[in-house]
Amino acid sequence: MSELTNNPHTRLQDSLVRLEAKSKALLAAVEQTHKERLALENKIEDAQNRIQNILNKLPSPGDSGQLDLLAAAPEGDK
């Protein structure tokens, strides 16, 4: 009779060990994903700052010295 009760008990313990290993793997994956998300958010913020710096350097629309970026290329550049 002890074999019958011991076998399900052993299987339950084995299942718990597998579940614990899977949950640890999932927690590690979630932590890694969180770190990657933070890194991407930082990269996006840096890129936005660089873009804003570039935009700030462009002449304002009312600036008389504004370059006409849409003008046709000079004859020598064709």
C-alpha atoms as a printed R data frame, in Angstrom:
   type eleno elety resid chain resno      x      y       z
1  ATOM     1    CA   MET     A     1  0.000  0.000   0.000
2  ATOM     2    CA   SER     A     2  2.873  2.386   0.733
3  ATOM     3    CA   GLU     A     3  4.009  2.026  -2.897
4  ATOM     4    CA   LEU     A     4  0.660  3.339  -4.112
5  ATOM     5    CA   THR     A     5  0.762  6.405  -1.895
6  ATOM     6    CA   ASN     A     6  4.484  6.976  -2.428
7  ATOM     7    CA   ASN     A     7  4.244  6.931  -6.233
8  ATOM     8    CA   PRO     A     8  1.672  9.759  -6.532
9  ATOM     9    CA   HIS     A     9  3.601 11.680  -3.900
10 ATOM    10    CA   THR     A    10  6.828 11.324  -5.911
11 ATOM    11    CA   ARG     A    11  5.065 12.341  -9.112
12 ATOM    12    CA   LEU     A    12  3.627 15.372  -7.366
13 ATOM    13    CA   GLN     A    13  7.070 16.346  -6.098
14 ATOM    14    CA   ASP     A    14  8.514 15.915  -9.595
15 ATOM    15    CA   SER     A    15  5.742 18.087 -11.011
16 ATOM    16    CA   LEU     A    16  6.398 20.755  -8.409
17 ATOM    17    CA   VAL     A    17 10.106 20.748  -9.242
18 ATOM    18    CA   ARG     A    18  9.317 21.175 -12.959
19 ATOM    19    CA   LEU     A    19  6.827 23.960 -12.231
20 ATOM    20    CA   GLU     A    20  9.338 25.744 -10.029
21 ATOM    21    CA   ALA     A    21 11.952 25.571 -12.768
22 ATOM    22    CA   LYS     A    22  9.472 26.893 -15.335
23 ATOM    23    CA   SER     A    23  8.359 29.733 -13.070
24 ATOM    24    CA   LYS     A    24 11.985 30.732 -12.429
25 ATOM    25    CA   ALA     A    25 12.617 30.748 -16.174
26 ATOM    26    CA   LEU     A    26  9.522 32.887 -16.739
27 ATOM    27    CA   LEU     A    27 10.551 35.350 -14.035
28 ATOM    28    CA   ALA     A    28 14.014 35.627 -15.570
29 ATOM    29    CA   ALA     A    29 12.463 36.234 -19.002
30 ATOM    30    CA   VAL     A    30 10.168 38.937 -17.596
31 ATOM    31    CA   GLU     A    31 13.108 40.622 -15.869
32 ATOM    32    CA   GLN     A    32 15.173 40.525 -19.076
33 ATOM    33    CA   THR     A    33 12.252 41.928 -21.076
34 ATOM    34    CA   HIS     A    34 11.874 44.737 -18.544
35 ATOM    35    CA   LYS     A    35 15.585 45.611 -18.843
36 ATOM    36    CA   GLU     A    36 15.348 45.582 -22.647
37 ATOM    37    CA   ARG     A    37 12.278 47.823 -22.543
38 ATOM    38    CA   LEU     A    38 14.061 50.343 -20.318
39 ATOM    39    CA   ALA     A    39 17.063 50.319 -22.657
40 ATOM    40    CA   LEU     A    40 14.798 50.927 -25.664
41 ATOM    41    CA   GLU     A    41 12.968 53.735 -23.871
42 ATOM    42    CA   ASN     A    42 16.334 55.382 -23.147
43 ATOM    43    CA   LYS     A    43 17.381 55.033 -26.788
44 ATOM    44    CA   ILE     A    44 14.101 56.568 -27.942
45 ATOM    45    CA   GLU     A    45 14.499 59.473 -25.526
46 ATOM    46    CA   ASP     A    46 18.069 60.075 -26.718
47 ATOM    47    CA   ALA     A    47 16.948 60.000 -30.345
48 ATOM    48    CA   GLN     A    48 14.130 62.445 -29.617
49 ATOM    49    CA   ASN     A    49 16.613 64.792 -27.947
50 ATOM    50    CA   ARG     A    50 18.984 64.578 -30.930
51 ATOM    51    CA   ILE     A    51 16.123 65.293 -33.335
52 ATOM    52    CA   GLN     A    52 15.004 68.259 -31.229
53 ATOM    53    CA   ASN     A    53 18.566 69.609 -31.197
54 ATOM    54    CA   ILE     A    54 18.699 69.360 -34.992
55 ATOM    55    CA   LEU     A    55 15.315 71.068 -35.307
56 ATOM    56    CA   ASN     A    56 16.443 73.819 -32.954
57 ATOM    57    CA   LYS     A    57 19.434 74.528 -35.223
58 ATOM    58    CA   LEU     A    58 17.262 74.994 -38.295
59 ATOM    59    CA   PRO     A    59 16.446 78.572 -39.196
60 ATOM    60    CA   SER     A    60 13.020 79.799 -38.177
61 ATOM    61    CA   PRO     A    61 10.430 80.405 -40.937
62 ATOM    62    CA   GLY     A    62 10.620 84.166 -40.364
63 ATOM    63    CA   ASP     A    63 14.401 84.221 -40.676
64 ATOM    64    CA   SER     A    64 15.383 86.195 -43.791
65 ATOM    65    CA   GLY     A    65 18.541 84.115 -44.112
66 ATOM    66    CA   GLN     A    66 16.554 80.915 -44.346
67 ATOM    67    CA   LEU     A    67 17.751 78.444 -46.933
68 ATOM    68    CA   ASP     A    68 15.326 77.259 -49.547
69 ATOM    69    CA   LEU     A    69 15.779 73.518 -49.091
70 ATOM    70    CA   LEU     A    70 13.308 72.758 -51.868
71 ATOM    71    CA   ALA     A    71 15.061 74.907 -54.474
72 ATOM    72    CA   ALA     A    72 16.270 73.224 -57.613
73 ATOM    73    CA   ALA     A    73 19.901 72.135 -57.629
74 ATOM    74    CA   PRO     A    74 22.323 74.479 -59.412
75 ATOM    75    CA   GLU     A    75 23.078 73.662 -63.076
76 ATOM    76    CA   GLY     A    76 26.560 72.333 -62.233
77 ATOM    77    CA   ASP     A    77 25.182 69.739 -59.807
78 ATOM    78    CA   LYS     A    78 22.957 67.968 -62.320
